[in-house]
Amino acid sequence: MTKDKLHPRNIHRDRYNFSDLVLSSPELKTSVIKNKFNNEETINFSDPVAVKLLNKALLKLYYEVTYWDIPPNNLCPPIPGRADYIHYVADLLAEMNNGIIPTGKNIQVLDIGVGANGIYPLIGQHQYDWNFVGSDIDKAALTSLKKVIEANPGLHKKIELRLQDKPAHIFLNLISVDEKYDLTICNPPFHASAKEAQAGTSRKIQNLGLKKKDLNFGGKHNELWCPGGEAEFINKMIKESASFKNNCLWFTTLVSKKENLSGIYGELKRVKVTEVKTVEMAQGQKTSRFVAWTFISKLSRNEWRKERWI
């Protein structure tokens, strides 16, 4: 069955091929079960061990990441949906490059909140050979991700990690005055408080008929919530982006809650961006989107392309 809502270039549009995945990562075999409705191979997606092993297998088979791991309680992301974000921002760059996706080390991407999993850089460097800077306020997460980078030959040349040691800021104290980025990407904290995050987790547990120990959608506090939630985080990002209007071609962020869009558009208008784009994405029954904005005029974007990509 084709997952036709995913991006056309997403290599996860077809049903998981567990024969190939197990051949690549034999440790996954013990977690493969038969779906009781159609007798096809699958895993128990409420089992955190199985989900982590699946991610390891997907990264190894499709992205040549031979070693990947995350500490307990860190976010274990669904790779197909994460890959979609990378493919859609690639299309964003292609729009100003005669429909051709710019690839190679000249493309610089900043991942805000890269986490211990490092999924976006791992996918993006493999698919498009882009260079990434991954930032986070969690030193332990970066230490864990550094082990992954060092264990995979060549990744240290493609992915740089930076600690944002002033958690109140996003771009400030992170981007140097002489740095240029073609893209920034971000999967912002969803909830507005620890209490709200716990309530959301409880609802998921109840809806799926799980016990707390069976939970696979983990995440540390900085991955799940921040004061004011997604809306406040993105508004801060927009305000700070105005201080780096010439350092970045396209700023982007995922927006999970559709009701936050009107406030986001209002803030973008206040900082006087040149252009705003909203790109819808979907995986299964879940609909998401990202918002992209730039302060650079179309004429100057063409100069950017000539100077950096050609």
N, C-alpha and C positions, 0 to 999 in steps of 0.2 A: 504494500500500500504506500503510495506516494504522499508525503506531507507537503501538499501543493501550496500551502500558505507560506512556506519558507522561501527565502530568496532563491532565484533560479540557479545561482552558482553555489548554493549551500550543499556541500557533499553529504549532508545528513537528511536529505529530502526523502530518501528511501528508508524502509524499515531496517533496523539494525541487523547486520549480517553477523550473527553470533559465531558462525563457523570461522569466519575470517578473524573476528575479534579474539576468539579463544586461541586460534593458531598463533596470533601475534602475542597474546598475553595469556598463557596457560592458567595463571592463577585465577582468572575470571571463571573458569569452568565450573568450579564448585558452587557458584552463585547463579548459574543459568538454570532456569526452570521452564516447564511447559505451561503456557497460558491455558487455563481450564476451559476457556470459551472457544478457542480455535486451534488449540494444541500446537501453536507456534512457540518458538523459543523466545524467552524474555528473562527479565530479572524481577525481583520484588523491589519496586521503587520506594518502598517504605523502609527498606533495610539499608542503613547508612554504609555498611561494609560493601554491599553489592553495588551501590551507586558510586562509591569511590573507586572500586575496581573497574567499573564500566568506564568512568572518566579516564582512568589510567590507560585502559585499552584503546579508547577512541583517540587520545592524544598520541599514543605510540603508533597506531596503525595509520592514521590520517595526517598527523602533523610532525611525525618523526621525533617526538619527545620521548626518549627512551626511559627517562626517570621523571616521575612527578609524584608529589605527595603534599598533603596539607596537615597541619596539626589538628588535634581534636577540637571540636566546637567552632572551627572556621567554616566559612561558607563553601559548600560544594556545588558549584554552579552547573546548570544544564547546558551542555556544550552547544547543541544545535541553535538555541536562541542567542547565545553569545556570539556565535559565528555570524548570525544574521546582521548584527550591529556592524561588524567589521565590513561585511560585503556592501551594506548600504552606504556607509561613509566612503567606501571606495568609489561608489557610483557618484557621490557628491563631488569628489575630486575630478572624476571623468567628465562631468558636465562642463567643466571649464577647460577641458583638454581634448576637444573634438571627439568625445565619447571614448577616449582611450584612458584606462586606469593607469596613473603614474605609479611605477614600481621602483624598487631599489633603495639604496641607502640614503639618497637625497631626500626621501620622504621621512619627515620627523613627526612622530605622534606622541602626545603627552596623555597618559592614562592617569586620571585623578582617582585615587582609591584603588590601586591595583590589587591590594589584598595578598594573602598568602598563596592564592591559587594562580594568579598571573594569567588568567585565561585569554584576555584580549591580546596582550603582547605575544603569547605563544602561538595564537592563531594567525595574527596579523603578520608576524615576521615570516611565517612559513608560506602563507598564501600570497603575499605581495612583496616580500623581502623588505618591508619597511623597518626603520629603526624606531625604537620606543624608549621613552623615559617613563617609568612607573613610579608614582609617588604614593605615600601613605603616611598616616599619623601613627601607625602601629609599628614600632620597631621590630617586635617579634615576628610579625607577618613578613616584613622585608627580609629578616634573617632567614626565615624558612624558604622564601622564594629564591633567595640568593643561592641556597643549596641546590635547588632545581636548575638554576641557570648554570652553575659551575659544573653540574653533573652531565650536562648536555653540550657536547662539543660545538663551539661556534656561537652559542647563545650570548656569551658575554660581550660579543661584538655587536649584537643586535638589541640588547635590552640593558638599560642602565636603571638603577634603583636609587631613589632619593627619599630621604625622610623629611616630611613636612613637620618640623619641630615646633611650629606655632599653630596648634590645632584650630585656632579661631580663624585662620586664613585658608584660602584655597590656592590661588595663584601667587599672591603676595608671599615673598620670602622663598619662592620656588623657581620662578622664571627669571633668568638674568636679563639685563637690559639689551644684550647683544644676541640673545637667542631667538631663533625663528622656528615655529612649529606650523606644519601644514594642517594639523588637526589636533584638537583635544577631545577626549572621550571620557565619559563618566557614567557610572551606575550609582546614583546617589542613595544615601540611606533613606529608607521608605517611611519609617514611623517617626512620630514626633516625641516619643518618650519610651522609657523602658516598660512602663505599664501597658502602653498601647502595643508594643512589640510582643509582650507576653500574652496579651489578649488575642493577638493575631495568631500566635503559635498555638494557643489553646484551641482556637476555632479549627485550625488545620488538623490538629490531632483528633478532635471530635468528628470532623467531617470524613476523615479517612479511617476512622475506627482504630486508631493506633494507641499505643502506650507511649508515654514520654520517651522511654529508652529507645523506641523504634524510630525516632524522628530523624529524617535525613536532611531536612532543609535547615541546617544549622546556621550559625553566623554569630560573630562576636558583636558586642554592643555597637561599635563604630561602623559595622557593616549594616546593621539593622535599623538604627535610630540615631537621631540627633535632635537637639532642641528646635522645635518648629517643623521637623520632618522634611520631607522631600521639597515642599514649596519653599521653605525658608533657606534650605541649602542651595537650591538653584538660584533663588533671588540673590543670595550672597555671591554666588559664582558669576552671575551676570554683572553685578556691580563691580567686582574685582576685574572682570574681563576688560572693562573700559580703560583700565590702567595699562593694558597690554594690547591695545587695539592694532598696533603695527607689528606685534610679535607673532601673531597667529592668524592664519588665513580663515579657518573655520573653527569656532568653538561649538561643541556639541554636548548634549547630555540626554540620557534616557529620561522619560517622564512616564511613570507608571500610572499616575492618577490623572485621568482626562480632565477632571474638574480643576486641576492646577494650571491648565493651559492659559486661561484668561489672565491670571495674575502674572504669569511668565511673559506673556505678550506685552502686558502693561509695563513691566520692568524693562523689557527690551526697547520699548518706545522711549522710555525715560532716559536711557543711556545713549539713545540716538544711533542705533545700529543701521547699517546700510541695507541689509537684507536678512530676512528670516525664512527658514524652511522648516516644515514639519513633515516627517516621514513616518508613515504608519507601518508597523510590523505585526506579525501574528505567528503564534506557534500553538497549534491545536485550538483550544477554546480561549486561550489567553491572547488578548490584544495589548500591544504596547506601542511606543513611538519614541522617536527622538526629535529634539528641537535643535536646529543649527542656526548660528548667527555669525555675521561678519561685519566688521567696521570698514573693510577695504572695498573701494569702489570697483566696478567691473573693469574699468580701464587699468587700474593698479593691479587687479588680480591677474590680468594678462601679462603684465610686467613680472609679477611674482612667478608665474609659470615659466616664462622665458629664462629668468635668472636662476631658478632652482631646479627645474625639471628637465630642461633641454640641455 
